[in-house]
Structure formats: C-alpha cells, structure tokens
C-alpha cells in the first residue's frame, strides 16, 4: 500500500534543525527518515532513531516517541544540537498533529483601556475561541486604569495580600485563570500581553520549554531595544540587572490556551510591598534580600516611554509573524462581560483559595 510522503521540521531553540520525512501505512509510521544540520555520534545512531520510529502508531503520543527513541540509542550516543524530544516534535509536525508559527495566520489587538476584570475574562474567552477555531491565533496588548492585584489561580488571598494595605491604596484584588504569582498593576506601571494559541503550537514541548518558545519573539524585540534578556526557569524574564517580568499559562479543554506576560515598567516598590505579602522564602529563593531589588523597571533599562516599548513589541511580533491588525468582536466582548458577572467578579472565584 502506497502512502504520500509527509514532511515536518522543528528548529531547536539555540540548537539545530531537525527534519522528519515519513509515510503512514495502515495507521503506522513507515520509511522514516530523520535528517537535519545536527551532530550525532556514532553515525549508526541515526539508523537506530529511524528504526525506533518505524512501526509506531500514527497516534503515538510525544512521550511515547521520545521513550522509543531513547531506548533504541546506544549508551555512548551523543546528540548535539537536538534531542529525542526535538525528533518527536518534527515527526508530529509531519503528521499535522503539531504546528509551527508559520502554519497560522496571526492577529495583533492593540491596547485599549478596559477594566481589569474585563481583561481577565477576555483571556479565557479569546483562548477558547482560538481552541474552537473561530479566531486566529492572536497577540493582545492590555491597558487599564484601575489599580489591582491580580493573584494566580492557586494562590491564597490572605497569604498574598495585606487587606489594610490594599484598602489604604484603593487596590482591587482579583484572580486570573492561570497559575503563578501575584501581579501589582497600576495604570502605566506594567506592560502586559496575552497570546492566544492552539495547543498544537506547543505539541511535544514540555511545560518548561513552552515558555521560552512562546516568548522567543519578545527576546528578539528586547535586543532591538538594547536589552540582553533571557528566561530564568520556570517563568521569569530577566536581564543582567534583574527580573523584569513573569509569564503564566492556562490550557483549556477545547485545545486553546493563553500565555500571558506582565513586565514591570515603573512600579512604585514601596506601595507594592505595602499591598503584597512578599514572603522571605520567596525573596531568599530569588537571591534577594529586599523586594525592591526584584523590581527592575523597563523604563530605566530602555530609556523609552511605555508607549514606545509597547509599539516596539507590537512591531516586532507583526514583522516576525506577518500578523494583521485584529479586534475584539462584539460577541466576544459580550461573552467576556457576562463571564465577569458570573465568575471573575464573584467572591466565590476571588476567594476560592481563601
């Protein structure tokens, strides 16, 4: 039985290109050829990789492919510039189970001032719309006026927020859908964006690897601003001067996901520490003795206005992925506002971890 040849490619971040050419016969991989500009010793190990994949079910999960490859490799094999997971991703892309950035049409939604709760609800709505195939993958830049502390999905309100401090400064406490830490947000003091993507884009990647993968574009943008930024596992973005932001994700059951990042631009550290209960354990883990040292604003490092930083980020993403201008539809906004009423503004959601 003949089968059309399939082709998939995956470029390892900081590594090499891995290419998979293969056929599918009776639901199983056949005539697999893994190739690329990577380095591999001994040469015969390439045959071992191909043999491990031949005969696997087309429906095999990424971890199953990785396990098969690793079991087939000789103990002295050296893979340089790639690994078994990179091979699995290339195979999954050949099978159209994983996608790359170039497989999608992208949109960018410019910042528009919205209530914080509305911003949070839009994250869920737009991610689900992408998962349902009703919206193209999208980058949305936030804006807001009302000050708020946005806590992670699994954080305790009483452990994260000083109620007297929040009351004194008029800070609203809200909860987002993703995990991670609390965000102190006043108008103009942060830069926040959300990516709404299909989970096929990160298919085969570990959670840890998906963070820098989805933010590779912003590292390029930072370089254009003169910043040498990098990821600090799991979800911090930093320069040599310190942390500038943090990322978080939420994956939904319909195949959509949101990946969002908040970066400090010009935070009032005194007010932040008056509102947030920043524990000694967390500061110790970050290697700092004071909360203020953890806030290293983009304003100081770039010398640019917040508007100019946002414009640079938008242009970088648009140019890299040939993105078009997008907007939130009336139906999406109405759904988000209803979700604010029934979920995000309710005490049951905000205090679900008291």
N, C-alpha and C positions, 0 to 999 in steps of 0.2 A: 504494500500500500504506500503510495507516494504522499508526501506532505510538503506544503510550502515552507521554505526556509524562513526562519524568524531571526531577527537581529535586535540586540539590545546593548546599550552602552551605559557605563557608570564611571564618572570621574571621581576618584577618591579625593576628599579634601586634603590638600597638602601632599597628595600622592599621585598615583598613576591612573591611566585609563584602562579599564577592564571591559572587554567586548565579549559578548556571547552570541554565537551563531548556532542555531539548532533547528531540529524538526520535532514535531509531535506526531507519534504514531500510536493509535489506539489509546489515547489519553496518557501516554508516557513519553518522556524526553528521549530523543534518538539523535544519533550522529552529532553529538555536542562538540563544539569547538570553542574553547576559551582562548582568547588571544588579547594582545594589548602591548603597551610600552613598559610594562612592569619588569621586574627582575625575579628570577626563580632558580633556585638550586636544590637538587640537581635537575638537569633538563628533563629527565624522565618523570619528574613530579607533575608535569603538565598532563601527561597521559593518565596519571593517577586521578587528577582532578576531573578530566573528561570522563573517565570510566566510572567515577563515583556518581556523576550526574546522569549518565546514560541509564535508562530504565526507571528513573524516579517518576512518580506520578506527576502529571502536569499540575495537580492541585497541591503538591507538597508545599508546606509552609517554609518560610525563610529559615527558621531554626533547624528544620529537618534537612534542608540542603546544606547548611553550614556543618551540621553534625556528620553528614555523609562525606563531605569533602575532608574534614579534619581527621576522620577515622581512616581515610584512604591514603593520606600523606605519610611518607616515611618520617621517622623520628628526627632525621637530620635535615629535613626540608627547611629552606629559608625563603620566605616570601617577603620581598622588599617592595614597598610602594603600594601594596594591596594585601588583602587577607581573604579568608573564606567567605566572610560576610559580603565583601565587595563583589565576589563572584556570584553569590546568591542574588544580589540586587540586579546585576546585569542580566542574569537569567530571568528574573521576574519581570524585568522591563521587556525582554524579548517576548515574553508570554503575555504582555499587556496587562499584567497584574500590578505592576509598579509603573509610575510615570516620572518624567523629568520636568524641569521647569519649562522647557521648550514645547512640551506636549499640550500646554494650556494657553488660553487667551486670558491675559491679566487686566485687571482694572485697578485704578487708584482713586480713592474717595478723599477729597481734600478736607482739611479740618473745618468743622463748623461747631460753634458753641452749643453744647447740649447739657442738660442736667446729668450729673454723674450716674445716677441710676439708669438713665436712658442709654448712656454709653455702655453700661454693663449689660443691659438687656440686648442691645444690638449685637454684642459679641456672640450671644447664644443664637439669636435669630439668623444672623448672616452666616454663621458657621453651619447651621442646619440647612440653610438654603443652598450652600455650596454642596453639602452632602447629598441633597435631594436632586442636584443637577439643575436647579432653577437659577443659579447665579454663577458667573465666572469666578474663579479664584480672585481674591481681592485684598489689597492693602488699604486699610482705613486709618487715617491720622485723626487722633482725638483733639477736642478742645472743650473747655469747661470754664465756669466762673465760680461756682460754689465750692468752698474748701471741703475736703473729705479725707477720711482714712478708709482705704479700700483694703480689707483683710482677705487673706486667702481662704479658699473653700473649707479648709480643715483647721483653721486657727480658732482659738478661743478668744471671744471678745474680751473677757475680763483679764486674760493674760497678756493681751496685746495693746489694749487701750486704757489710758488713765481717764476715767469718766469726768473728773473735775477739770483736767486739762482740756479735754475735748469741749466741755461746756464753756470754759473760760474763753476759748478762742473761736467758738461757734463752728466746730468741726463736726460734720455728719459722719457717722460710722456706717459703712455699707460692706456687703460681702460679694465677691465675684465667684464665677463658676470654676475657676482654675485654682490649683494649689499654690504653694509658695508663700512668701512673706507679705507683710503689710506695706502699703504704699501711702505716703503722706503727700496729698495733692492739693495745692492751691493754684489759682489762676496764674499762669505764666511761670510756675516754678519747675514744671516737668515737661518732658516730651514723651508722649505715649502713642504707640501704634499697635494695630492688630492685623494679623494675617489670617485670612480665612481660606483654607486649602482642603482639598480632598486628602484623605489619609493615604491614598495611593502614592502621593508625593514623597512620603517618608517610609513607604513599604520596605521592610527589610532592615531599616535602621533601628538601632537601639534608641530608647528614650534619650539617653545622654547624647548620642550622636546627632539626634534630630534637632537639638537646639542650635548648635553652631551651623548646621546645614541650612536651616531656615533663615539664619541671620548672616550668611556669607555676604549678601549684598550690602548690609549695613557696615560691615568691616571695610569693604571697598569704599563706601561713602565716607567713612571716617578718615581713610587715607587721603582722600581728596581735601579734607579739612586739616590735614597735618597731624592727625592723631594715629598713634600706633596702638590700636585696640585689639583685645583678644578675649577669648572665653575663659572663665575660671569655673570649672565644673562644680555643680551641675548647671547652674543657670545665671551666673553673674557675668556681666560685661565690664571690663576694666581696661585701664591704660597703666603705664608705669607709675602714674600719680595716684592710682587708687580706683575703687569701684565707681562706675558711672551709671550702671543700670542693672536691671534684673529681668528675666523672662519667665513666663509661665505658659502652660498649655492645658487645654481641655479637649478630649476626643469624644465625639458623640456617636451614638449607636448607629446612625444612618450613614456613617462614613465621612462626615465633615469634621473639621477640627479648627480651633482657634489657637493661635500662637501670638501672645502679646508681650510687649516690652515697654517698660517705663524707665526713663533715664532722667537723672536729676539735672536740671539746668541752673537754677539759682535758688536752692532751698534754704529757708530760714531754719538753721540747725537747732537753735535754741527752742523755737516753737515746736519743731518736730519731736525733740526729746522731752518736751513738756507734755506732749499728747501721747506718744508711743512709749510703751514699757519695753525698752530695748534691753534685754537681759544680758547679764555679764557673761553668760555662757556663749551667747551668740557673738558678742564682741571679741571674746577670747578666741573663738573658733576662726574669726576673720583676722586675727593677729593685730587687733587694735585695742587701745585702752580707752578710747572715747568714741562716742557716736559721731561727733563732728568730723573726725578723721575719715569716717566711712563715706562722707558726702563730699564728692569732688566734682563740682558743677561743670557742665559743658561750657557755660559762659566763660569761665576763667581759662579753660584749656583751649577753646577755639577762638575766643575774642570776637565771636559772631553773635548777632542778635538771635533770639529764639526763632523768629520768623525766617531768618536766613538759614538756620540749621535745618528747620523743617523743609524749606524749599529745596535745600541740597539733598536731603534724604529722598524726597519725592522724585526729584530729577534723576537721582542715581538709580532708583528702582525702575522708573519709567524707561530709562535708556537701556538698562541691562536686560529687561524682560519685554521690551516693546509694549508697555502697558498703555491702555487707553484711559481717558478720564471716565470715572463712574459716579454714580449717585445712589443714594438710598431711595428705594421706591416707596410710594405712599403705603402700599400694603405691608412692607417690611417695617416701616415706622409705626404703623398702627398696631402691628403684632408686638413690637417691642414695648410700646406704651401699655398694652394690655398685660404684658409679662411683668412690667414694673408693678402694676396694680396687684397682680395675683401672686407674685413671687418676690421680686427683688426689694420691694418696699415693705414687705411684711415682717413683723417681729419674729415669726417662726423661721424665716430664712436667715435674717440678720443674726439671730441668736441661736442658730441651730447647733452651734458648739458654744455654750454659754461662757 
